[in-house]
Amino acid sequence: MAEIEFDAARCQQDEKGVWLCLRVIIPKKARAFCNTMKSGKAYIANIKLKRNRRSLDANAYFWVLCDHLAEETGIPKADIYREAIRGIGGNTEYVCVPSEGADKLCAGWRRNGLGWMAETMPSKIEGCTNVILYYGSSTFDSKQMSRLIDNIVQDCQAVGIETKTPDELALLKARWEDVQTNKSS
């Protein structure tokens, strides 16, 4: 699957049809895709708004807070993390699978990392099981990571753990946005 970043688009029509033209950020990627396309085959483009990946500084700060919360509450850090992942929203897939394959799917999914969780529930379809698959924070974009940090900050403040000020948090998030923007240039 090719992923090609662009910052402008237009439609153009000629005798061969209507074309979607994109102004790409990295021309080499676009050329590579065009050179590997198979003639006569149809392709599907899934276009979405680019979201910056999470900040490593923001991720490190999340884990510091998670550690303090675990120390204060006696709840294992891994459990705090997993509960935080469940509360984010927008990071799940719901699948219906044959019941005999549900455990294997769940075990394989969980091997992706600590926050990659799988929960099963009954299906209305006989012989099937519904599985909720949670993506771990390694896949989070900046918006999801921001929610994760905001939630852990609230949890810490609720038990009296000192956290960064809102301005410091905004700076932490903005610093990461700058790093991501510079990577794209």
N, CA and C atoms as an extended XYZ file, in Angstrom:
555
Properties=species:S:1:pos:R:3:atomname:S:1:resname:S:1:resid:I:1 pbc="F F F"
N         0.843       -1.172        0.000 N   MET     1
C         0.000        0.000        0.000 CA  MET     1
C         0.890        1.237        0.000 C   MET     1
N         0.618        2.146       -0.895 N   ALA     2
C         1.375        3.393       -0.977 CA  ALA     2
C         0.685        4.463       -0.142 C   ALA     2
N         1.489        5.235        0.558 N   GLU     3
C         0.971        6.381        1.294 CA  GLU     3
C         1.741        7.590        0.803 C   GLU     3
N         1.033        8.504        0.156 N   ILE     4
C         1.666        9.658       -0.464 CA  ILE     4
C         1.032       10.922        0.090 C   ILE     4
N         1.856       11.764        0.694 N   GLU     5
C         1.372       13.004        1.305 CA  GLU     5
C         1.274       14.094        0.235 C   GLU     5
N         0.193       14.884        0.300 N   PHE     6
C         0.029       15.998       -0.635 CA  PHE     6
C        -0.589       17.179        0.086 C   PHE     6
N        -0.435       18.375       -0.510 N   ASP     7
C        -0.958       19.572        0.143 CA  ASP     7
C        -1.907       20.386       -0.735 C   ASP     7
N        -2.184       19.916       -1.944 N   ALA     8
C        -3.152       20.587       -2.821 CA  ALA     8
C        -3.663       19.565       -3.832 C   ALA     8
N        -4.873       19.809       -4.333 N   ALA     9
C        -5.469       18.886       -5.309 CA  ALA     9
C        -6.353       19.661       -6.275 C   ALA     9
N        -6.543       19.061       -7.450 N   ARG    10
C        -7.484       19.634       -8.417 CA  ARG    10
C        -7.985       18.512       -9.324 C   ARG    10
N        -9.130       18.753       -9.940 N   CYS    11
C        -9.677       17.820      -10.929 CA  CYS    11
C        -9.373       18.365      -12.313 C   CYS    11
N        -9.094       17.444      -13.221 N   GLN    12
C        -8.779       17.832      -14.588 CA  GLN    12
C        -9.448       16.822      -15.511 C   GLN    12
N        -9.976       17.291      -16.630 N   GLN    13
C       -10.642       16.387      -17.562 CA  GLN    13
C        -9.997       16.517      -18.932 C   GLN    13
N        -9.799       15.360      -19.583 N   ASP    14
C        -9.325       15.346      -20.960 CA  ASP    14
C       -10.043       14.221      -21.694 C   ASP    14
N        -9.567       13.872      -22.882 N   GLU    15
C       -10.247       12.848      -23.686 CA  GLU    15
C       -10.206       11.453      -23.052 C   GLU    15
N        -9.312       11.214      -22.085 N   LYS    16
C        -9.210        9.907      -21.436 CA  LYS    16
C       -10.034        9.804      -20.161 C   LYS    16
N       -10.590       10.920      -19.687 N   GLY    17
C       -11.408       10.873      -18.482 CA  GLY    17
C       -11.137       12.025      -17.533 C   GLY    17
N       -11.645       11.851      -16.315 N   VAL    18
C       -11.456       12.851      -15.265 CA  VAL    18
C       -10.311       12.377      -14.368 C   VAL    18
N        -9.396       13.277      -14.074 N   TRP    19
C        -8.200       12.958      -13.305 CA  TRP    19
C        -8.210       13.720      -11.988 C   TRP    19
N        -7.748       13.071      -10.950 N   LEU    20
C        -7.500       13.737       -9.679 CA  LEU    20
C        -6.000       14.004       -9.631 C   LEU    20
N        -5.626       15.265       -9.654 N   CYS    21
C        -4.214       15.651       -9.646 CA  CYS    21
C        -3.839       16.134       -8.248 C   CYS    21
N        -2.728       15.644       -7.744 N   LEU    22
C        -2.279       15.978       -6.397 CA  LEU    22
C        -0.897       16.619       -6.455 C   LEU    22
N        -0.695       17.665       -5.647 N   ARG    23
C         0.646       18.237       -5.508 CA  ARG    23
C         1.304       17.511       -4.339 C   ARG    23
N         2.231       16.613       -4.670 N   VAL    24
C         2.823       15.740       -3.659 CA  VAL    24
C         3.997       16.411       -2.958 C   VAL    24
N         4.202       16.008       -1.713 N   ILE    25
C         5.299       16.545       -0.910 CA  ILE    25
C         6.620       15.876       -1.294 C   ILE    25
N         6.571       14.567       -1.528 N   ILE    26
C         7.780       13.817       -1.898 CA  ILE    26
C         7.547       13.194       -3.280 C   ILE    26
N         7.990       13.881       -4.347 N   PRO    27
C         7.744       13.395       -5.708 CA  PRO    27
C         8.266       11.986       -5.970 C   PRO    27
N         9.376       11.620       -5.341 N   LYS    28
C         9.972       10.292       -5.554 CA  LYS    28
C         8.971        9.180       -5.221 C   LYS    28
N         8.201        9.356       -4.144 N   LYS    29
C         7.204        8.346       -3.760 CA  LYS    29
C         6.113        8.227       -4.822 C   LYS    29
N         5.672        9.365       -5.347 N   ALA    30
C         4.622        9.356       -6.370 CA  ALA    30
C         5.125        8.669       -7.638 C   ALA    30
N         6.357        8.991       -8.032 N   ARG    31
C         6.929        8.355       -9.228 CA  ARG    31
C         7.061        6.842       -9.033 C   ARG    31
N         7.521        6.443       -7.857 N   ALA    32
C         7.684        5.010       -7.571 CA  ALA    32
C         6.346        4.293       -7.679 C   ALA    32
N         5.285        4.912       -7.136 N   PHE    33
C         3.967        4.292       -7.236 CA  PHE    33
C         3.538        4.177       -8.699 C   PHE    33
N         3.659        5.265       -9.451 N   CYS    34
C         3.245        5.253      -10.864 CA  CYS    34
C         4.024        4.213      -11.664 C   CYS    34
N         5.293        4.037      -11.348 N   ASN    35
C         6.127        3.066      -12.066 CA  ASN    35
C         5.779        1.616      -11.734 C   ASN    35
N         5.150        1.387      -10.581 N   THR    36
C         4.814        0.010      -10.198 CA  THR    36
C         3.355       -0.344      -10.472 C   THR    36
N         2.560        0.622      -10.921 N   MET    37
C         1.150        0.337      -11.225 CA  MET    37
C         1.058       -0.674      -12.360 C   MET    37
N         0.127       -1.592      -12.225 N   LYS    38
C        -0.097       -2.591      -13.265 CA  LYS    38
C        -1.154       -2.061      -14.233 C   LYS    38
N        -0.835       -2.065      -15.498 N   SER    39
C        -1.738       -1.571      -16.536 CA  SER    39
C        -3.019       -2.404      -16.568 C   SER    39
N        -4.147       -1.739      -16.660 N   GLY    40
C        -5.427       -2.423      -16.743 CA  GLY    40
C        -6.019       -2.819      -15.399 C   GLY    40
N        -5.318       -2.570      -14.308 N   LYS    41
C        -5.818       -2.898      -12.966 CA  LYS    41
C        -6.419       -1.650      -12.330 C   LYS    41
N        -7.467       -1.853      -11.539 N   ALA    42
C        -8.104       -0.742      -10.825 CA  ALA    42
C        -7.504       -0.629       -9.424 C   ALA    42
N        -7.378        0.579       -8.946 N   TYR    43
C        -6.847        0.858       -7.608 CA  TYR    43
C        -7.857        1.699       -6.840 C   TYR    43
N        -7.735        1.701       -5.526 N   ILE    44
C        -8.595        2.518       -4.667 CA  ILE    44
C        -7.707        3.458       -3.871 C   ILE    44
N        -8.046        4.741       -3.880 N   ALA    45
C        -7.326        5.724       -3.063 CA  ALA    45
C        -8.180        6.045       -1.847 C   ALA    45
N        -7.582        5.970       -0.688 N   ASN    46
C        -8.257        6.323        0.561 CA  ASN    46
C        -7.606        7.610        1.051 C   ASN    46
N        -8.269        8.736        0.877 N   ILE    47
C        -7.684       10.036        1.191 CA  ILE    47
C        -8.213       10.520        2.528 C   ILE    47
N        -7.301       10.930        3.402 N   LYS    48
C        -7.705       11.420        4.717 CA  LYS    48
C        -6.831       12.599        5.110 C   LYS    48
N        -7.316       13.375        6.047 N   LEU    49
C        -6.565       14.505        6.565 CA  LEU    49
C        -5.361       13.988        7.339 C   LEU    49
N        -4.204       14.568        7.089 N   LYS    50
C        -2.987       14.131        7.778 CA  LYS    50
C        -3.033       14.576        9.231 C   LYS    50
N        -2.730       13.652       10.105 N   ARG    51
C        -2.570       13.968       11.524 CA  ARG    51
C        -1.141       13.617       11.884 C   ARG    51
N        -0.509       14.508       12.598 N   ASN    52
C         0.864       14.255       13.009 CA  ASN    52
C         0.907       13.120       14.015 C   ASN    52
N         1.981       12.373       13.951 N   ARG    53
C         2.185       11.292       14.914 CA  ARG    53
C         2.478       11.903       16.275 C   ARG    53
N         2.392       11.078       17.287 N   ARG    54
C         2.566       11.570       18.649 CA  ARG    54
C         4.007       11.978       18.927 C   ARG    54
N         4.182       12.762       19.940 N   SER    55
C         5.498       13.234       20.357 CA  SER    55
C         6.157       12.220       21.275 C   SER    55
N         7.440       11.976       21.063 N   LEU    56
C         8.147       11.092       21.984 CA  LEU    56
C         8.247       11.748       23.357 C   LEU    56
N         8.402       13.081       23.400 N   ASP    57
C         8.406       13.780       24.685 CA  ASP    57
C         7.060       13.623       25.380 C   ASP    57
N         5.984       13.769       24.619 N   ALA    58
C         4.641       13.618       25.188 CA  ALA    58
C         4.443       12.189       25.680 C   ALA    58
N         4.938       11.219       24.926 N   ASN    59
C         4.828        9.820       25.326 CA  ASN    59
C         5.613        9.568       26.615 C   ASN    59
N         6.814       10.120       26.690 N   ALA    60
C         7.629        9.949       27.900 CA  ALA    60
C         6.925       10.572       29.107 C   ALA    60
N         6.334       11.738       28.916 N   TYR    61
C         5.626       12.400       30.016 CA  TYR    61
C         4.428       11.567       30.461 C   TYR    61
N         3.715       10.974       29.506 N   PHE    62
C         2.594       10.098       29.857 CA  PHE    62
C         3.074        8.982       30.782 C   PHE    62
N         4.203        8.343       30.442 N   TRP    63
C         4.696        7.221       31.235 CA  TRP    63
C         5.185        7.661       32.613 C   TRP    63
N         5.739        8.863       32.714 N   VAL    64
C         6.131        9.394       34.025 CA  VAL    64
C         4.890        9.533       34.906 C   VAL    64
N         3.829       10.124       34.335 N   LEU    65
C         2.586       10.290       35.099 CA  LEU    65
C         1.967        8.942       35.451 C   LEU    65
N         2.021        8.016       34.525 N   CYS    66
C         1.484        6.672       34.757 CA  CYS    66
C         2.217        6.019       35.935 C   CYS    66
N         3.519        6.195       35.977 N   ASP    67
C         4.332        5.636       37.055 CA  ASP    67
C         3.968        6.269       38.406 C   ASP    67
N         3.826        7.597       38.430 N   HIS    68
C         3.442        8.286       39.675 CA  HIS    68
C         2.064        7.830       40.147 C   HIS    68
N         1.142        7.671       39.208 N   LEU    69
C        -0.216        7.246       39.551 CA  LEU    69
C        -0.208        5.824       40.111 C   LEU    69
N         0.600        4.963       39.528 N   ALA    70
C         0.718        3.584       40.020 CA  ALA    70
C         1.275        3.573       41.442 C   ALA    70
N         2.285        4.400       41.676 N   GLU    71
C         2.891        4.480       43.005 CA  GLU    71
C         1.882        5.000       44.036 C   GLU    71
N         1.114        5.997       43.658 N   GLU    72
C         0.157        6.626       44.581 CA  GLU    72
C        -1.046        5.728       44.875 C   GLU    72
N        -1.523        5.009       43.860 N   THR    73
C        -2.765        4.239       44.010 CA  THR    73
C        -2.549        2.760       44.298 C   THR    73
N        -1.351        2.253       44.008 N   GLY    74
C        -1.108        0.823       44.173 CA  GLY    74
C        -1.637       -0.006       43.014 C   GLY    74
N        -2.138        0.651       41.991 N   ILE    75
C        -2.616       -0.050       40.790 CA  ILE    75
C        -1.413       -0.250       39.866 C   ILE    75
N        -1.215       -1.457       39.335 N   PRO    76
C        -0.074       -1.678       38.441 CA  PRO    76
C        -0.089       -0.716       37.248 C   PRO    76
N         1.102       -0.248       36.885 N   LYS    77
C         1.247        0.713       35.789 CA  LYS    77
C         0.626        0.181       34.492 C   LYS    77
N         0.811       -1.103       34.212 N   ALA    78
C         0.251       -1.693       32.990 CA  ALA    78
C        -1.275       -1.609       32.993 C   ALA    78
N        -1.894       -1.813       34.156 N   ASP    79
C        -3.360       -1.722       34.247 CA  ASP    79
C        -3.837       -0.288       34.032 C   ASP    79
N        -3.096        0.673       34.578 N   ILE    80
C        -3.447        2.084       34.378 CA  ILE    80
C        -3.367        2.425       32.897 C   ILE    80
N        -2.300        1.980       32.253 N   TYR    81
C        -2.113        2.234       30.821 CA  TYR    81
C        -3.248        1.621       29.996 C   TYR    81
N        -3.547        0.366       30.263 N   ARG    82
C        -4.598       -0.308       29.491 CA  ARG    82
C        -5.955        0.371       29.678 C   ARG    82
N        -6.257        0.785       30.892 N   GLU    83
C        -7.529        1.468       31.137 CA  GLU    83
C        -7.555        2.811       30.411 C   GLU    83
N        -6.422        3.486       30.376 N   ALA    84
C        -6.334        4.758       29.654 CA  ALA    84
C        -6.564        4.548       28.157 C   ALA    84
N        -6.019        3.477       27.605 N   ILE    85
C        -6.208        3.157       26.183 CA  ILE    85
C        -7.693        2.932       25.891 C   ILE    85
N        -8.370        2.211       26.768 N   ARG    86
C        -9.804        1.945       26.580 CA  ARG    86
C       -10.622        3.238       26.552 C   ARG    86
N       -10.173        4.246       27.290 N   GLY    87
C       -10.951        5.472       27.421 CA  GLY    87
C       -10.758        6.495       26.320 C   GLY    87
N        -9.874        6.264       25.387 N   ILE    88
C        -9.549        7.263       24.365 CA  ILE    88
C       -10.631        7.407       23.300 C   ILE    88
N       -11.101        6.318       22.761 N   GLY    89
C       -12.064        6.369       21.660 CA  GLY    89
C       -11.348        6.536       20.325 C   GLY    89
N       -11.935        5.973       19.298 N   GLY    90
C       -11.358        6.085       17.962 CA  GLY    90
C       -10.140        5.208       17.743 C   GLY    90
N        -9.914        4.244       18.621 N   ASN    91
C        -8.734        3.385       18.491 CA  ASN    91
C        -9.108        1.902       18.543 C   ASN    91
N       -10.297        1.577       18.026 N   THR    92
C       -10.746        0.183       18.061 CA  THR    92
C       -11.246       -0.282       16.700 C   THR    92
N       -11.232       -1.576       16.547 N   GLU    93
C       -11.878       -2.258       15.422 CA  GLU    93
C       -12.813       -3.291       16.034 C   GLU    93
N       -13.993       -3.432       15.487 N   TYR    94
C       -14.942       -4.453       15.924 CA  TYR    94
C       -15.046       -5.473       14.805 C   TYR    94
N       -14.769       -6.729       15.131 N   VAL    95
C       -14.835       -7.781       14.120 CA  VAL    95
C       -15.648       -8.958       14.637 C   VAL    95
N       -16.309       -9.619       13.723 N   CYS    96
C       -17.065      -10.827       14.035 CA  CYS    96
C       -16.303      -11.983       13.384 C   CYS    96
N       -15.893      -12.943       14.207 N   VAL    97
C       -15.075      -14.044       13.705 CA  VAL    97
C       -15.687      -15.379       14.128 C   VAL    97
N       -15.360      -16.456       13.402 N   PRO    98
C       -15.805      -17.769       13.861 CA  PRO    98
C       -15.281      -18.009       15.283 C   PRO    98
N       -16.122      -18.517       16.142 N   SER    99
C       -15.776      -18.683       17.562 CA  SER    99
C       -14.492      -19.471       17.782 C   SER    99
N       -14.249      -20.485       16.946 N   GLU   100
C       -13.048      -21.296       17.162 CA  GLU   100
C       -11.763      -20.517       16.859 C   GLU   100
N       -11.843      -19.397       16.156 N   GLY   101
C       -10.648      -18.600       15.853 CA  GLY   101
C       -10.480      -17.371       16.726 C   GLY   101
N       -11.446      -17.097       17.599 N   ALA   102
C       -11.418      -15.866       18.405 CA  ALA   102
C       -10.213      -15.812       19.342 C   ALA   102
N        -9.929      -16.908       20.038 N   ASP   103
C        -8.805      -16.908       20.983 CA  ASP   103
C        -7.469      -16.698       20.269 C   ASP   103
N        -7.314      -17.308       19.110 N   LYS   104
C        -6.075      -17.163       18.345 CA  LYS   104
C        -5.905      -15.718       17.874 C   LYS   104
N        -6.995      -15.103       17.400 N   LEU   105
C        -6.947      -13.702       16.981 CA  LEU   105
C        -6.543      -12.812       18.155 C   LEU   105
N        -7.188      -13.011       19.295 N   CYS   106
C        -6.905      -12.192       20.482 CA  CYS   106
C        -5.449      -12.336       20.923 C   CYS   106
N        -4.953      -13.554       20.958 N   ALA   107
C        -3.567      -13.794       21.384 CA  ALA   107
C        -2.584      -13.135       20.418 C   ALA   107
N        -2.834      -13.265       19.137 N   GLY   108
C        -1.959      -12.647       18.134 CA  GLY   108
C        -1.980      -11.130       18.221 C   GLY   108
N        -3.155      -10.554       18.422 N   TRP   109
C        -3.301       -9.101       18.522 CA  TRP   109
C        -2.531       -8.567       19.737 C   TRP   109
N        -2.667       -9.261       20.859 N   ARG   110
C        -2.017       -8.815       22.106 CA  ARG   110
C        -0.492       -8.842       22.013 C   ARG   110
N         0.044       -9.652       21.117 N   ARG   111
C         1.499       -9.714       20.955 CA  ARG   111
C         2.076       -8.426       20.362 C   ARG   111
N         1.220       -7.546       19.834 N   ASN   112
C         1.695       -6.282       19.257 CA  ASN   112
C         2.240       -5.323       20.303 C   ASN   112
N         1.822       -5.471       21.553 N   GLY   113
C         2.316       -4.577       22.596 CA  GLY   113
C         1.373       -4.498       23.774 C   GLY   113
N         1.802       -3.787       24.799 N   LEU   114
C         1.081       -3.691       26.064 CA  LEU   114
C        -0.331       -3.127       25.910 C   LEU   114
N        -0.495       -2.123       25.069 N   GLY   115
C        -1.806       -1.488       24.917 CA  GLY   115
C        -2.691       -2.117       23.858 C   GLY   115
N        -2.193       -3.122       23.172 N   TRP   116
C        -2.960       -3.792       22.122 CA  TRP   116
C        -3.816       -4.865       22.791 C   TRP   116
N        -5.048       -4.494       23.072 N   MET   117
C        -5.933       -5.391       23.816 CA  MET   117
C        -7.015       -5.953       22.901 C   MET   117
N        -7.561       -7.071       23.326 N   ALA   118
C        -8.655       -7.711       22.601 CA  ALA   118
C        -9.663       -8.221       23.621 C   ALA   118
N       -10.917       -7.891       23.392 N   GLU   119
C       -11.993       -8.343       24.278 CA  GLU   119
C       -13.048       -9.043       23.436 C   GLU   119
N       -13.583      -10.130       23.971 N   THR   120
C       -14.614      -10.871       23.243 CA  THR   120
C       -15.978      -10.647       23.881 C   THR   120
N       -16.995      -10.777       23.043 N   MET   121
C       -18.374      -10.710       23.515 CA  MET   121
C       -19.235      -11.549       22.584 C   MET   121
N       -20.380      -12.005       23.073 N   PRO   122
C       -21.224      -12.871       22.251 CA  PRO   122
C       -21.706      -12.162       20.981 C   PRO   122
N       -21.892      -12.956       19.951 N   SER   123
C       -22.440      -12.454       18.694 CA  SER   123
C       -23.861      -12.981       18.530 C   SER   123
N       -24.676      -12.254       17.814 N   LYS   124
C       -26.024      -12.731       17.501 CA  LYS   124
C       -25.980      -13.783       16.394 C   LYS   124
N       -24.821      -13.889       15.744 N   ILE   125
C       -24.648      -14.870       14.677 CA  ILE   125
C       -24.138      -16.168       15.294 C   ILE   125
N       -24.863      -17.232       15.078 N   GLU   126
C       -24.497      -18.521       15.658 CA  GLU   126
C       -23.121      -18.960       15.173 C   GLU   126
N       -22.306      -19.428       16.120 N   GLY   127
C       -20.964      -19.911       15.790 CA  GLY   127
C       -19.924      -18.804       15.662 C   GLY   127
N       -20.324      -17.578       15.959 N   CYS   128
C       -19.399      -16.446       15.836 CA  CYS   128
C       -19.231      -15.729       17.174 C   CYS   128
N       -18.137      -15.026       17.288 N   THR   129
C       -17.826      -14.219       18.468 CA  THR   129
C       -17.423      -12.829       17.997 C   THR   129
N       -17.918      -11.801       18.674 N   ASN   130
C       -17.499      -10.431       18.375 CA  ASN   130
C       -16.233      -10.132       19.164 C   ASN   130
N       -15.283       -9.488       18.507 N   VAL   131
C       -14.017       -9.143       19.146 CA  VAL   131
C       -13.784       -7.641       18.992 C   VAL   131
N       -13.471       -6.995       20.111 N   ILE   132
C       -13.080       -5.581       20.092 CA  ILE   132
C       -11.560       -5.555       20.159 C   ILE   132
N       -10.938       -4.975       19.144 N   LEU   133
C        -9.483       -4.889       19.069 CA  LEU   133
C        -9.059       -3.449       19.333 C   LEU   133
N        -8.268       -3.235       20.369 N   TYR   134
C        -7.772       -1.901       20.724 CA  TYR   134
C        -6.356       -1.724       20.183 C   TYR   134
N        -6.122       -0.604       19.511 N   TYR   135
C        -4.771       -0.254       19.075 CA  TYR   135
C        -4.025        0.395       20.233 C   TYR   135
N        -2.750        0.077       20.383 N   GLY   136
C        -1.934        0.692       21.420 CA  GLY   136
C        -1.546        2.116       21.063 C   GLY   136
N        -0.985        2.831       22.027 N   SER   137
C        -0.663        4.247       21.831 CA  SER   137
C         0.439        4.472       20.801 C   SER   137
N         1.171        3.440       20.428 N   SER   138
C         2.205        3.605       19.394 CA  SER   138
C         1.597        4.005       18.054 C   SER   138
N         0.306        3.777       17.881 N   THR   139
C        -0.366        4.135       16.627 CA  THR   139
C        -1.091        5.474       16.716 C   THR   139
N        -1.104        6.095       17.885 N   PHE   140
C        -1.905        7.301       18.093 CA  PHE   140
C        -1.351        8.491       17.317 C   PHE   140
N        -2.270        9.285       16.780 N   ASP   141
C        -1.883       10.560       16.194 CA  ASP   141
C        -1.841       11.604       17.313 C   ASP   141
N        -1.525       12.841       16.965 N   SER   142
C        -1.347       13.867       17.999 CA  SER   142
C        -2.639       14.156       18.752 C   SER   142
N        -3.776       14.071       18.084 N   LYS   143
C        -5.063       14.330       18.747 CA  LYS   143
C        -5.361       13.255       19.800 C   LYS   143
N        -5.150       12.000       19.441 N   GLN   144
C        -5.387       10.904       20.383 CA  GLN   144
C        -4.395       10.960       21.546 C   GLN   144
N        -3.124       11.253       21.232 N   MET   145
C        -2.118       11.331       22.292 CA  MET   145
C        -2.440       12.477       23.241 C   MET   145
N        -2.950       13.568       22.708 N   SER   146
C        -3.338       14.710       23.535 CA  SER   146
C        -4.446       14.309       24.511 C   SER   146
N        -5.437       13.550       24.020 N   ARG   147
C        -6.517       13.069       24.900 CA  ARG   147
C        -5.975       12.122       25.965 C   ARG   147
N        -5.040       11.261       25.573 N   LEU   148
C        -4.448       10.316       26.518 CA  LEU   148
C        -3.738       11.070       27.651 C   LEU   148
N        -2.963       12.082       27.291 N   ILE   149
C        -2.253       12.872       28.303 CA  ILE   149
C        -3.237       13.659       29.159 C   ILE   149
N        -4.220       14.293       28.521 N   ASP   150
C        -5.212       15.062       29.289 CA  ASP   150
C        -5.914       14.178       30.318 C   ASP   150
N        -6.256       12.952       29.927 N   ASN   151
C        -6.945       12.035       30.847 CA  ASN   151
C        -6.050       11.611       32.011 C   ASN   151
N        -4.777       11.312       31.725 N   ILE   152
C        -3.880       10.877       32.808 CA  ILE   152
C        -3.570       12.051       33.733 C   ILE   152
N        -3.502       13.262       33.185 N   VAL   153
C        -3.295       14.458       34.014 CA  VAL   153
C        -4.468       14.614       34.983 C   VAL   153
N        -5.695       14.448       34.483 N   GLN   154
C        -6.884       14.544       35.352 CA  GLN   154
C        -6.843       13.484       36.451 C   GLN   154
N        -6.475       12.261       36.082 N   ASP   155
C        -6.398       11.181       37.072 CA  ASP   155
C        -5.352       11.497       38.144 C   ASP   155
N        -4.215       12.026       37.717 N   CYS   156
C        -3.154       12.374       38.674 CA  CYS   156
C        -3.595       13.510       39.590 C   CYS   156
N        -4.193       14.533       39.028 N   GLN   157
C        -4.638       15.672       39.832 CA  GLN   157
C        -5.699       15.249       40.844 C   GLN   157
N        -6.517       14.272       40.473 N   ALA   158
C        -7.583       13.803       41.368 CA  ALA   158
C        -7.034       13.171       42.645 C   ALA   158
N        -5.810       12.639       42.582 N   VAL   159
C        -5.209       12.032       43.780 CA  VAL   159
C        -4.062       12.879       44.336 C   VAL   159
N        -3.955       14.125       43.865 N   GLY   160
C        -2.982       15.061       44.422 CA  GLY   160
C        -1.582       14.996       43.850 C   GLY   160
N        -1.412       14.376       42.702 N   ILE   161
C        -0.095       14.322       42.057 CA  ILE   161
C         0.094       15.597       41.245 C   ILE   161
N         1.226       16.256       41.447 N   GLU   162
C         1.521       17.495       40.725 CA  GLU   162
C         1.827       17.178       39.263 C   GLU   162
N         1.286       17.991       38.369 N   THR   163
C         1.508       17.809       36.931 CA  THR   163
C         1.960       19.138       36.335 C   THR   163
N         2.322       19.090       35.075 N   LYS   164
C         2.687       20.324       34.373 CA  LYS   164
C         1.465       21.237       34.303 C   LYS   164
N         1.720       22.527       34.178 N   THR   165
C         0.626       23.489       34.027 CA  THR   165
C         0.031       23.338       32.629 C   THR   165
N        -1.188       23.849       32.399 N   PRO   166
C        -1.764       23.801       31.048 CA  PRO   166
C        -0.845       24.429       29.993 C   PRO   166
N        -0.156       25.518       30.347 N   ASP   167
C         0.766       26.153       29.400 CA  ASP   167
C         1.946       25.240       29.077 C   ASP   167
N         2.471       24.567       30.101 N   GLU   168
C         3.585       23.638       29.878 CA  GLU   168
C         3.141       22.457       29.019 C   GLU   168
N         1.926       21.980       29.258 N   LEU   169
C         1.391       20.879       28.441 CA  LEU   169
C         1.223       21.319       26.993 C   LEU   169
N         0.692       22.526       26.795 N   ALA   170
C         0.509       23.049       25.437 CA  ALA   170
C         1.857       23.176       24.733 C   ALA   170
N         2.874       23.635       25.461 N   LEU   171
C         4.212       23.773       24.893 CA  LEU   171
C         4.784       22.408       24.519 C   LEU   171
N         4.590       21.425       25.372 N   LEU   172
C         5.053       20.062       25.108 CA  LEU   172
C         4.434       19.529       23.816 C   LEU   172
N         3.136       19.731       23.666 N   LYS   173
C         2.429       19.260       22.468 CA  LYS   173
C         2.852       20.053       21.233 C   LYS   173
N         3.005       21.383       21.382 N   ALA   174
C         3.395       22.236       20.257 CA  ALA   174
C         4.814       21.923       19.790 C   ALA   174
N         5.707       21.645       20.730 N   ARG   175
C         7.090       21.314       20.395 CA  ARG   175
C         7.125       20.085       19.503 C   ARG   175
N         6.297       19.127       19.835 N   TRP   176
C         6.250       17.923       19.024 CA  TRP   176
C         5.701       18.215       17.638 C   TRP   176
N         4.660       19.054       17.560 N   GLU   177
C         4.090       19.431       16.266 CA  GLU   177
C         5.176       20.051       15.384 C   GLU   177
N         6.024       20.913       15.979 N   ASP   178
C         7.112       21.548       15.231 CA  ASP   178
C         8.097       20.511       14.706 C   ASP   178
N         8.447       19.541       15.543 N   VAL   179
C         9.379       18.488       15.130 CA  VAL   179
C         8.799       17.713       13.952 C   VAL   179
N         7.524       17.387       14.021 N   GLN   180
C         6.882       16.628       12.945 CA  GLN   180
C         6.830       17.440       11.660 C   GLN   180
N         6.553       18.730       11.759 N   THR   181
C         6.490       19.596       10.581 CA  THR   181
C         7.860       19.671        9.918 C   THR   181
N         8.910       19.796       10.712 N   ASN   182
C        10.269       19.867       10.168 CA  ASN   182
C        10.692       18.557        9.517 C   ASN   182
N        10.206       17.428       10.011 N   LYS   183
C        10.518       16.125        9.409 CA  LYS   183
C         9.946       16.034        8.002 C   LYS   183
N         8.772       16.656        7.794 N   SER   184
C         8.098       16.595        6.501 CA  SER   184
C         8.784       17.467        5.459 C   SER   184
N         9.514       18.471        5.913 N   SER   185
C        10.144       19.422        4.974 CA  SER   185
C        11.343       18.831        4.290 C   SER   185
